[in-house]
Amino acid sequence: MLSMRDCLDYCDLTDDEVALIAEFEGIPDVMAGQMLCGLVQTDEGVQLLARWLLELIDYADAAGMPEKAARARAEFTRFSISHNLAH
């Protein structure tokens, strides 16, 4: 049986990406991990996840949460590079 870590490694996702999206969407980490692993299997899903990370950055900036915004920026940068997104 595959663990969540195996799935995230296969999909090239980090625990922090999953945690950020889980918190932003108000869902459990395991559910977010499963959802994100499915999303990154398509170009449209990769674009959607990138858009969510950008929305999270905007939300955190507007809410006065600089640490969360910085985490989301770092994850967006890593995600963009690992999933070959054009800037």
N, C-alpha and C positions, 0 to 999 in steps of 0.2 A: 504494500500500500504506500502511496506517495504521501509525504507530509506536506503541510502548507509551505514550509521552507523549500522543498523540492519544486513545488509549483511556481513559487515566486522566482526562484533561481532560473527555472526553465523559461519563464516569461520576461526575465530581466527586469524585475520589479524589486523595490526595496521595502523593508518593513515600514520605513517612514512614509513612503508614498501611500502605502495601504492605510496606515494610521491616520494620515492627514485626510484622505478621502473618506475614510470611515467616520471620522469626527465631523467633517463638513457635511456629509450626507445623513448623519445620525443613524448609522447602521453598525453592527458588530464588525470587528476587524476580519473575522473569518469570512463573512459575507462579502465584504469589500474585496478581500483577496481573491475570492472566487470570481466575482464580477470583473475585476480588473484583468485577471488572467484571461478571461474570455474576450475582453475588449481588445487587448493588444494583439489578438490573432488577425485583426483586419486593419487596413489603413484608416477606415472610418473610426474604428474604436480607438486607435492611437491618437487621432485628431481630437476625439471627444475627451480622452483623458488629459491631453495637453490643455484643452480649453478649460477643463475643471480645475487643473492646477493654476492656470492663470486667473480664473475667477476666485480661487482661494487666496491668491496673492492680493488681489484687489480688495477682497472682503477683509482680510487681516489688516491691510494698510488702513482702510476706512474705519475699522473698529479699534484702531490704536493698539494693535498686537504686533509689534515689530519683530519679536522672536519667531512667532508663527509665520509671518511674512517672509522672514529670512530663510526659515526651514523650507517653505514652499518654493521660494526662488531657487534654492540649492537643488531641490528635487526636480524642479522643472528643467533646470540646466542639465542635470545628469540624464533625465529622461529624454530630453531633446537630442542629446549626443548619442545615447545608446539606441534610440529608435529612429535615428537619421531624419529628424525634423528640420525643415528649412527655417531659418530664423527670420 
